[in-house]
Amino acid sequence: MQGEILALLLLRPETSLTIADIVRETGGTPTVVHTEVSRLVESGVLTDTRVGRARLVRANPDYPLLRPLTEIVAATFGPVPVLGAALTGVAGIREAYVYGSWAARAAGEPGPLPRDVDVLVVGDADRAALNEAAAAAEETLRVPVSITKVAASAWGDATEPFLRTVRSRPLVRLDVATVGA
């Protein structure tokens, strides 16, 4: 539960949520969420403020280990593991990558936290299956997931301007166990 709370707040540092919001988003019980949030506030990872009767919780931007902790949380609860799991088993995927702003941040490029995740799937996977995988990932990540599918021949050739641009920027390969690739 603590990992899910950290993912919810550290991967969206501009967000302030109430305990009830966190319960709803994570599916945890109010008692467990309250206990874990209190521990994280006490340790300085999160901050809380009272607005009327509501307790608003958010990532503490002054926490000295915020950046490495956020990187650990992203590696375990972020787009790469979530998308890898969501796409596993989808027939026809040869390769899959996160590209765009999430890949750029993973490569160390500075910038704001991305508000969506771009995924490139190479192969002949069924569009409906990819849409289902995107929807499942969106539910977990709480950000839009956009999947672009390209044929293996187009990816190998890469003369199309879009693919040249994608290849010229950071890519994060997804570990996807596929069927019939």
Secondary structure by P-SEA (a helix, b strand, c coil): caaaaaaaccccccccccaaaaaaaccccaaaaaaaaaaaaaaccbbbbbcccbbbbbccccccaaaaaaaaaaacccaaaaaaaaacccccccbbbbccaaaaaaaccccccccbbbbbbcccccaaaaaaaaaaaaaaacbbbbbbbbcaaaaaacccaaaaaaaacbbbbbbcccccc
